[in-house]
């Protein structure tokens, strides 16, 4: 685990800002996410010289240019592969993966699945705007049915993927949700950083040009009380200023919304959030919005040994009691001597 009680690097937000012009569309939610990350890193005691941001292709993937740290702007969908190499080469580095719904779940779906099941110690921030923004507004794997775009002029007939459900199904041990302009997003990022292993954070992000206000039903202030369920470990799942909650329908084995009268959430059967309960986490990410609020915050957090720690342990066992001998290594097996243009075994 990244131990926040150990040595802390004293930095400010200015230490994490680069001299590069930030080039996103005016009003893009990416600006808010960038600032949230830059505000959070000093609070984590992170060190720019020990931090690496890895991205694929897409609007979100410009991120490494704007954070004063090491970074890789890689190829479409392959950020997890590069990040895995970085972490195996130097397990002490703090590795962040920045990706989008198209980059991570379309061309990169296979790579995203494997980094989650392997449980590489890194933070994966998936910016979900339900559209391809960089390539001018085609529908993406998370676009809703009926989405009209240049590639679906009559409306998408695809059933959309749910990133958080995908992550849980791939074996992720940490799954969380937030949205671009939320004041609570830094706390979600801190929880992801503290987690030992692959921490997956879906961030709902407003694409001001091609999918404007698609999340307004729960992100706008006027809709927040009824539309947002911020879960916290050990606390009851309440929303609508405490007037409603989430309970378990024991007959149907599913979640339901209940009314809470006189603050008696226990009498209403409201569930207390347990971040280690994988079954409830699955139900939370599958709640249909409208009938239910949008579940936000840390939905699941149950760490297990990380991939790079297992690889290092295996390597230590393999080299124990042995003296490195490069010549012996390159000479083992069959060898050939080339002399006067004639090859002899």
C-alpha positions as CSV (number, residue, x, y, z in Angstrom):
1,X,0.0,0.0,0.0
2,X,1.1,3.6,-0.6
3,X,1.8,4.5,3.0
4,X,0.8,8.1,3.6
5,X,2.3,8.1,7.1
6,X,5.8,7.6,5.7
7,X,7.9,10.2,4.0
8,X,5.8,12.9,2.4
9,X,6.9,15.2,-0.4
10,X,5.9,18.8,0.4
11,X,4.5,20.2,-2.9
12,X,1.8,22.7,-3.9
13,X,-0.6,22.6,-6.9
14,X,1.9,24.8,-8.8
15,X,4.5,22.0,-8.6
16,X,2.2,19.8,-10.5
17,X,1.4,22.3,-13.3
18,X,3.4,22.3,-16.5
19,X,4.2,25.1,-18.9
20,X,2.1,23.5,-21.6
21,X,-1.1,25.2,-22.9
22,X,-4.1,23.1,-21.8
23,X,-6.0,22.4,-25.0
24,X,-9.5,21.1,-24.4
25,X,-12.7,22.7,-25.5
26,X,-13.8,25.6,-23.4
27,X,-16.1,24.2,-20.7
28,X,-14.9,20.6,-21.0
29,X,-15.1,18.5,-17.8
30,X,-11.5,17.5,-18.3
31,X,-10.4,20.8,-16.9
32,X,-12.1,20.1,-13.6
33,X,-10.7,16.6,-13.3
34,X,-7.2,17.9,-14.0
35,X,-7.5,20.4,-11.2
36,X,-8.9,17.8,-8.9
37,X,-5.9,15.6,-9.5
38,X,-3.4,18.5,-9.2
39,X,-5.0,19.5,-5.9
40,X,-5.0,15.9,-4.6
41,X,-1.4,15.0,-5.3
42,X,0.1,17.4,-2.8
43,X,-2.3,16.2,-0.1
44,X,-1.1,12.6,-0.8
45,X,2.5,13.7,-0.3
46,X,3.3,12.5,-3.8
47,X,6.6,13.2,-5.4
48,X,6.7,14.4,-9.1
49,X,9.9,12.5,-9.6
50,X,8.3,9.3,-8.4
51,X,5.0,9.7,-10.3
52,X,4.1,8.5,-13.8
53,X,1.0,9.3,-15.8
54,X,0.2,6.9,-18.7
55,X,-2.5,7.5,-21.2
56,X,-3.8,6.0,-24.5
57,X,-5.6,8.0,-27.2
58,X,-8.5,10.4,-26.8
59,X,-9.2,13.8,-25.3
60,X,-8.5,12.6,-21.8
61,X,-5.2,11.2,-22.9
62,X,-3.6,14.6,-23.3
63,X,-3.4,14.5,-19.5
64,X,0.3,13.6,-19.1
65,X,1.3,16.8,-20.9
66,X,-0.4,18.9,-18.2
67,X,1.0,17.2,-15.0
68,X,4.5,18.0,-14.0
69,X,5.7,14.4,-13.6
70,X,6.9,11.6,-15.8
71,X,4.4,10.5,-18.5
72,X,3.7,8.4,-21.5
73,X,1.2,9.3,-24.2
74,X,0.9,5.8,-25.7
75,X,-1.3,4.2,-28.4
76,X,-5.0,3.5,-28.6
77,X,-6.1,1.2,-25.8
78,X,-2.6,0.1,-24.8
79,X,-1.9,2.3,-21.8
80,X,-2.4,-0.7,-19.4
81,X,0.4,-2.6,-21.2
82,X,2.9,0.3,-20.9
83,X,1.9,0.9,-17.3
84,X,2.5,-2.7,-16.5
85,X,6.0,-2.5,-17.9
86,X,6.7,0.7,-16.0
87,X,5.5,-0.8,-12.7
88,X,7.4,-4.1,-13.2
89,X,10.6,-2.2,-14.0
90,X,10.3,0.0,-10.9
91,X,7.6,-1.1,-8.4
92,X,8.3,2.0,-6.3
93,X,6.7,4.4,-8.8
94,X,3.2,5.8,-8.4
95,X,1.5,4.9,-11.7
96,X,-1.7,6.5,-12.8
97,X,-3.5,5.5,-16.0
98,X,-5.7,8.1,-17.7
99,X,-8.2,6.7,-20.2
100,X,-11.6,7.3,-21.7
101,X,-14.7,5.1,-22.4
102,X,-13.6,4.5,-26.0
103,X,-9.9,4.0,-25.3
104,X,-10.5,1.6,-22.4
105,X,-13.6,-0.3,-23.3
106,X,-13.5,-0.5,-27.2
107,X,-10.0,-1.1,-28.7
108,X,-8.6,-1.3,-25.2
109,X,-11.2,-3.5,-23.5
110,X,-9.0,-6.6,-23.5
111,X,-6.1,-4.7,-22.0
112,X,-8.3,-3.1,-19.3
113,X,-9.7,-6.5,-18.4
114,X,-6.3,-8.0,-17.9
115,X,-4.7,-5.2,-15.8
116,X,-7.7,-5.5,-13.5
117,X,-7.6,-9.2,-13.1
118,X,-3.8,-9.2,-12.7
119,X,-4.2,-6.4,-10.0
120,X,-1.3,-4.2,-10.9
121,X,-0.8,-1.5,-8.3
122,X,-2.0,1.6,-10.1
123,X,-4.8,4.1,-10.3
124,X,-7.0,3.9,-13.4
125,X,-9.1,7.0,-14.1
126,X,-11.7,6.3,-16.8
127,X,-13.3,9.6,-18.1
128,X,-16.7,8.5,-19.2
129,X,-18.5,11.1,-21.5
130,X,-20.5,8.4,-23.4
131,X,-19.1,9.6,-26.7
132,X,-16.0,9.7,-28.9
133,X,-14.9,13.4,-28.5
134,X,-11.5,13.5,-30.2
135,X,-12.8,12.0,-33.5
136,X,-15.8,14.2,-33.6
137,X,-18.7,12.6,-31.8
138,X,-19.2,9.0,-32.9
139,X,-21.0,6.8,-30.4
140,X,-18.9,4.9,-27.9
141,X,-19.3,1.6,-25.9
142,X,-21.0,3.5,-23.1
143,X,-23.4,5.6,-25.3
144,X,-27.0,5.1,-24.5
145,X,-29.4,3.3,-26.8
146,X,-30.9,5.9,-29.2
147,X,-27.8,8.1,-29.1
148,X,-27.6,10.0,-32.5
149,X,-24.1,10.6,-33.8
150,X,-22.2,10.7,-37.1
151,X,-21.8,6.9,-36.9
152,X,-25.4,6.3,-35.7
153,X,-27.6,8.9,-37.5
154,X,-30.7,7.0,-36.7
155,X,-29.8,6.3,-33.1
156,X,-27.5,3.7,-31.5
157,X,-29.1,0.2,-31.1
158,X,-26.2,-1.1,-29.0
159,X,-26.8,-1.9,-25.3
160,X,-24.2,0.3,-23.5
161,X,-21.4,-1.1,-21.3
162,X,-21.2,0.0,-17.7
163,X,-17.6,0.7,-16.8
164,X,-18.0,-0.1,-13.1
165,X,-19.8,-3.3,-13.8
166,X,-17.1,-4.2,-16.3
167,X,-14.4,-3.6,-13.7
168,X,-16.1,-5.8,-11.1
169,X,-16.7,-8.5,-13.7
170,X,-13.0,-8.4,-14.6
171,X,-12.0,-9.0,-11.0
172,X,-11.2,-5.5,-9.9
173,X,-10.6,-5.2,-6.1
174,X,-11.3,-1.4,-6.0
175,X,-14.2,0.3,-7.9
176,X,-15.4,3.8,-7.4
177,X,-17.3,6.5,-9.1
178,X,-17.3,10.3,-9.2
179,X,-18.0,13.1,-11.6
180,X,-15.9,16.0,-13.0
181,X,-17.0,19.0,-11.0
182,X,-17.8,17.2,-7.8
183,X,-16.1,18.5,-4.6
184,X,-16.0,14.9,-3.4
185,X,-13.9,13.7,-6.3
186,X,-10.5,14.3,-4.5
187,X,-11.6,12.1,-1.6
188,X,-12.3,9.3,-4.1
189,X,-8.9,9.8,-5.7
190,X,-7.2,9.6,-2.3
191,X,-9.0,6.3,-1.5
192,X,-7.9,4.9,-4.9
193,X,-4.3,5.9,-4.1
194,X,-4.3,4.2,-0.7
195,X,-5.6,1.0,-2.2
196,X,-2.9,-1.7,-2.9
197,X,-3.6,-3.0,-6.3
198,X,-5.6,-1.8,-9.4
199,X,-7.9,1.0,-8.3
200,X,-10.6,1.7,-10.9
201,X,-12.4,5.0,-10.8
202,X,-15.1,5.9,-13.3
203,X,-15.4,9.7,-13.6
204,X,-18.5,11.0,-15.4
205,X,-17.3,13.8,-17.6
206,X,-19.3,16.4,-19.5
207,X,-18.4,16.7,-23.2
208,X,-19.6,20.2,-23.9
209,X,-19.5,19.8,-27.7
210,X,-20.8,16.3,-28.6
211,X,-22.7,15.1,-25.6
212,X,-23.5,18.2,-23.6
213,X,-25.2,17.7,-20.2
214,X,-25.8,14.0,-20.7
215,X,-25.3,13.5,-16.9
216,X,-27.2,16.6,-15.8
217,X,-30.0,14.6,-14.3
218,X,-27.8,13.8,-11.4
219,X,-24.8,16.2,-11.6
220,X,-26.6,19.5,-11.7
221,X,-27.2,21.1,-8.3
222,X,-31.0,21.1,-8.6
223,X,-31.0,17.3,-9.2
224,X,-28.3,16.3,-6.7
225,X,-30.5,15.5,-3.7
226,X,-32.6,13.0,-5.6
227,X,-30.1,11.9,-8.1
228,X,-26.9,11.2,-6.1
229,X,-26.2,8.4,-3.6
230,X,-22.8,9.0,-2.1
231,X,-21.8,5.8,-0.3
232,X,-19.4,5.8,2.6
233,X,-18.1,2.7,4.5
234,X,-20.0,2.1,7.7
235,X,-22.7,4.7,6.9
236,X,-26.3,4.1,5.9
237,X,-27.1,4.5,2.2
238,X,-29.3,7.6,2.4
239,X,-30.1,10.3,-0.2
240,X,-32.7,13.0,-0.7
241,X,-31.5,14.8,2.4
242,X,-32.0,11.6,4.4
243,X,-35.6,11.2,3.4
244,X,-34.9,8.1,1.3
245,X,-32.5,5.2,1.4
246,X,-31.5,1.9,-0.2
247,X,-32.7,-1.3,1.3
248,X,-32.5,-5.0,0.3
249,X,-35.6,-6.7,-1.1
250,X,-35.0,-10.1,0.5
251,X,-37.7,-11.8,-1.6
252,X,-36.4,-10.7,-4.9
253,X,-32.7,-10.4,-3.8
254,X,-32.3,-7.0,-5.2
255,X,-32.1,-3.4,-4.0
256,X,-35.1,-1.1,-3.5
257,X,-35.7,2.5,-2.6
258,X,-37.5,3.1,0.7
259,X,-38.9,6.1,2.5
260,X,-37.2,7.2,5.8
261,X,-39.5,8.7,8.3
262,X,-38.3,10.7,11.4
263,X,-34.7,9.7,10.6
264,X,-35.5,6.1,11.4
265,X,-33.3,4.6,8.7
266,X,-32.9,1.3,10.6
267,X,-36.6,0.8,10.9
268,X,-36.9,1.4,7.1
269,X,-34.3,-1.3,6.5
270,X,-31.6,0.9,4.9
271,X,-28.4,-0.9,4.2
272,X,-25.1,0.2,5.9
273,X,-22.4,0.4,3.2
274,X,-19.7,-2.2,3.5
275,X,-16.9,-1.6,0.9
276,X,-15.9,-5.3,1.1
277,X,-19.3,-6.6,0.1
278,X,-18.8,-7.5,-3.6
279,X,-22.4,-8.7,-4.1
280,X,-23.9,-5.4,-3.0
281,X,-21.3,-3.5,-5.1
282,X,-22.5,-5.3,-8.1
283,X,-26.1,-4.4,-7.3
284,X,-25.2,-0.7,-6.8
285,X,-23.5,-0.4,-10.2
286,X,-26.5,-2.1,-11.9
287,X,-29.1,0.2,-10.3
288,X,-31.1,1.7,-13.2
289,X,-30.9,5.5,-12.9
290,X,-34.2,7.2,-12.7
291,X,-35.8,4.5,-10.6
292,X,-32.7,4.8,-8.4
293,X,-30.1,7.5,-7.7
294,X,-26.6,7.2,-9.2
295,X,-24.3,5.4,-6.8
296,X,-21.1,7.4,-6.2
297,X,-18.0,7.2,-4.0
298,X,-16.0,4.0,-3.2
299,X,-18.3,1.1,-4.1
300,X,-15.9,-1.7,-3.5
301,X,-12.5,-1.9,-1.8
302,X,-11.1,-5.3,-0.8
303,X,-7.4,-5.5,-1.5
304,X,-5.3,-8.6,-2.3
305,X,-1.6,-9.1,-3.2
306,X,-0.7,-7.0,-6.3
307,X,0.7,-8.4,-9.6
308,X,4.1,-6.8,-9.4
309,X,4.7,-8.0,-5.8
310,X,3.9,-11.6,-6.9
311,X,6.3,-11.2,-9.8
312,X,9.1,-9.9,-7.6
313,X,8.6,-12.6,-5.0
314,X,8.8,-15.2,-7.8
315,X,12.0,-13.6,-9.1
316,X,13.6,-13.6,-5.7
317,X,12.9,-17.3,-5.3
318,X,14.4,-18.0,-8.8
319,X,17.7,-16.1,-8.0
320,X,18.1,-17.2,-4.4
321,X,21.6,-18.8,-3.9
322,X,22.6,-18.2,-7.5
323,X,25.5,-16.0,-8.8
324,X,24.7,-14.0,-12.0
325,X,26.8,-15.2,-15.0
326,X,26.0,-13.5,-18.2
327,X,28.4,-15.5,-20.3
328,X,26.9,-18.8,-19.0
329,X,23.5,-17.5,-19.9
330,X,24.3,-16.6,-23.5
331,X,26.4,-19.8,-24.0
332,X,23.8,-22.3,-22.8
333,X,22.2,-24.6,-25.3
334,X,23.4,-25.0,-28.9
335,X,26.0,-22.6,-30.1
336,X,27.5,-21.9,-33.5
337,X,31.0,-20.8,-34.5
338,X,31.2,-18.8,-37.8
339,X,34.7,-19.1,-39.5
340,X,35.8,-18.2,-43.0
341,X,32.2,-18.0,-44.2
342,X,31.4,-21.6,-43.1
343,X,29.1,-22.3,-40.2
344,X,29.8,-25.3,-38.0
345,X,27.7,-26.5,-35.1
